[in-house]
Amino acid sequence: MVEHGEELLGKALTLAARAREEIEGISGLHALAEEFHPLAFEHDPLKIVIDVAELGITGYQAADHLAERHLHVGLSDHRRIAAQITHADDEDTVSALLHGLRGLTDHDFERRPPVDLPSGADLKLETRMLPRDAFFAEAEHVPLDKAEGRVSAEMISPYPPGVPAIAPGEVFTEAIIDYLHTGVRTGMFIYDAADPELGTVRVVG
């Protein structure tokens, strides 16, 4: 990188720009760019975030479909996937990515109901106990749809973004339960809950 960094990164940036431009030409796909400016200080052009919602599928489905074709994206959520271009990529790897993305448009995917995303206000939950006290309190496992009004004894963090939807000590609300239920149903990854499928959740007894 010291001796050839400008050449290596310059090539990667050119490939990423080409990929982003061609993705914009694929019906049903959108490579995000301008959307980041009001939300972030800077944007890494080597990370290509692709919105697939117009195809009527989730990012989870798109990522799984691409993985079956040996194309592994970095992240996926209810409507997006993120591809990473590096100095190790070349015309062949970018062409393979574009070919895989074009394949999304004519594949017969199972149609899944949308994720019920909560508003920013709905994400601000009541804290009824200190997190440590709730985590170490006597707890029980209850079905997710029976948890409204109960105090969580665990952290539940959908990934991405990996930010807790609810933390120990906070109170389950209908909006959070709907978000988690619909998210898991569409393929959301929960890595820190006692039951990653959220058949049950851990609440203070």
C-alpha positions in Angstrom: 0.0 0.0 0.0 2.9 2.3 0.6 4.4 1.8 -2.8 1.3 1.1 -4.9 -1.6 2.3 -2.8 -2.8 5.1 -5.2 -2.7 2.6 -8.1 -4.5 -0.2 -6.2 -7.2 2.0 -4.7 -7.6 4.0 -7.8 -8.4 0.8 -9.7 -10.9 -0.3 -7.0 -12.6 3.1 -7.1 -13.0 2.9 -10.8 -14.5 -0.6 -10.6 -16.8 0.5 -7.8 -18.0 3.5 -9.9 -18.6 1.3 -12.9 -20.5 -1.2 -10.8 -22.7 1.5 -9.2 -23.5 2.9 -12.6 -24.4 -0.4 -14.1 -26.5 -1.4 -11.0 -28.6 1.8 -11.6 -29.4 0.4 -15.0 -30.8 -2.8 -13.6 -34.6 -2.6 -13.3 -35.7 -2.8 -9.7 -32.3 -2.1 -8.1 -30.9 1.2 -6.8 -27.4 1.9 -5.6 -27.6 4.4 -2.8 -25.3 7.4 -2.9 -26.8 10.8 -2.4 -29.1 9.4 0.4 -26.1 9.2 2.7 -25.0 12.8 2.6 -27.6 14.3 5.1 -27.1 11.3 7.4 -23.3 10.8 7.5 -20.1 12.9 7.5 -18.6 10.9 4.7 -19.4 7.9 2.5 -17.0 5.1 1.5 -17.5 4.7 -2.3 -16.1 1.2 -2.2 -19.1 0.0 -0.2 -22.1 -0.3 -2.6 -25.4 -0.4 -0.8 -28.2 -1.7 -3.0 -31.9 -1.3 -2.4 -33.8 -4.3 -3.7 -37.3 -3.4 -2.3 -38.7 -2.5 -5.8 -38.3 -6.2 -6.7 -40.7 -7.1 -4.0 -38.1 -9.0 -2.0 -36.0 -8.5 1.1 -32.3 -8.0 1.4 -32.1 -11.3 3.3 -33.6 -13.1 0.3 -31.3 -11.3 -2.1 -28.2 -12.2 0.0 -29.2 -15.8 0.3 -29.8 -16.1 -3.5 -26.4 -14.6 -4.3 -24.6 -16.8 -1.7 -26.0 -19.9 -3.4 -24.2 -18.6 -6.5 -20.9 -18.0 -4.5 -21.4 -14.3 -4.3 -21.3 -13.2 -0.7 -22.4 -9.7 0.3 -21.3 -8.0 3.5 -24.6 -7.1 5.0 -28.3 -7.4 4.3 -31.5 -6.1 5.9 -35.2 -6.0 5.2 -34.6 -4.1 1.9 -30.9 -3.7 1.2 -27.7 -5.5 0.6 -24.1 -4.1 0.7 -21.3 -5.2 -1.6 -17.7 -4.4 -0.9 -15.2 -3.6 -3.6 -11.5 -3.9 -2.7 -8.1 -3.7 -4.4 -8.3 -7.5 -4.9 -11.3 -7.2 -7.3 -11.0 -7.0 -11.0 -13.3 -6.9 -14.1 -14.1 -10.5 -13.7 -15.3 -10.3 -10.1 -17.3 -7.1 -10.7 -18.9 -8.8 -13.8 -19.8 -11.8 -11.7 -21.5 -9.5 -9.1 -23.4 -7.7 -11.8 -24.5 -11.0 -13.4 -25.7 -12.2 -10.0 -27.6 -9.0 -9.4 -29.3 -9.2 -12.8 -30.4 -12.7 -11.8 -32.4 -11.3 -9.0 -34.8 -9.6 -11.4 -36.1 -12.7 -13.0 -36.0 -15.2 -10.1 -39.3 -16.4 -8.7 -38.9 -15.5 -5.0 -41.3 -16.3 -2.2 -43.2 -13.1 -1.4 -42.8 -12.2 2.3 -44.8 -9.6 4.2 -42.9 -6.4 5.0 -41.1 -5.6 8.3 -43.2 -3.4 10.5 -40.6 -0.7 11.2 -41.2 1.3 14.3 -40.9 5.1 14.3 -38.1 6.8 16.1 -40.5 7.7 18.9 -41.5 4.1 19.3 -37.9 3.1 19.7 -37.7 5.2 22.9 -38.7 2.7 25.5 -39.5 3.1 29.2 -36.7 2.0 31.5 -38.3 0.4 34.5 -35.2 -1.2 36.0 -31.4 -0.7 35.9 -30.0 -2.9 33.1 -27.8 -4.9 35.5 -30.6 -5.5 37.9 -32.9 -6.7 35.1 -30.3 -8.9 33.6 -29.5 -10.7 36.9 -33.1 -10.7 38.2 -35.1 -13.9 38.4 -36.5 -14.3 34.9 -38.8 -16.4 32.8 -39.3 -17.1 29.1 -42.6 -16.1 27.6 -43.9 -16.1 24.0 -42.9 -12.8 22.2 -46.6 -11.9 21.6 -47.3 -12.2 25.3 -44.4 -9.9 26.4 -46.1 -6.5 26.1 -45.8 -4.6 29.3 -43.1 -6.9 30.7 -39.6 -5.9 31.6 -36.9 -7.4 29.3 -34.2 -9.4 31.0 -32.1 -9.6 27.9 -30.8 -7.5 25.0 -32.3 -8.1 21.5 -30.3 -6.5 18.7 -31.4 -7.0 15.1 -28.3 -7.1 12.8 -27.8 -5.0 10.9 -27.5 -2.4 12.4 -26.7 -4.3 15.6 -28.2 -1.7 17.8 -30.5 -3.0 20.6 -34.2 -2.8 19.8 -34.7 -3.4 23.5 -32.2 -3.7 26.4 -32.5 -5.2 29.9 -34.7 -3.1 32.1 -36.8 -1.7 29.2 -40.4 -2.5 28.8 -41.7 -4.4 25.7 -44.3 -2.4 23.7 -46.6 -3.5 20.9 -44.5 -1.6 18.3 -41.3 -3.3 19.4 -43.0 -6.7 19.4 -44.4 -6.2 15.9 -41.0 -5.1 14.7 -39.2 -8.1 16.1 -41.9 -10.5 15.0 -42.2 -9.3 11.4 -38.4 -9.0 11.2 -37.7 -12.6 12.2 -40.4 -13.8 9.9 -38.6 -12.2 6.9 -35.1 -13.4 7.9 -33.8 -10.8 10.3 -30.7 -12.0 12.2 -30.8 -11.8 16.0 -27.5 -12.7 17.4 -27.7 -11.9 21.1 -31.1 -13.2 22.3 -31.5 -16.3 24.3 -33.8 -17.6 21.5 -32.5 -16.2 18.2 -35.8 -17.2 16.5 -37.7 -15.2 19.2 -40.2 -17.9 19.8 -39.8 -16.8 23.4 -38.1 -13.8 25.1 -36.5 -13.5 28.5 -38.4 -11.2 30.9 -38.2 -10.4 34.6 -40.3 -12.8 36.5 
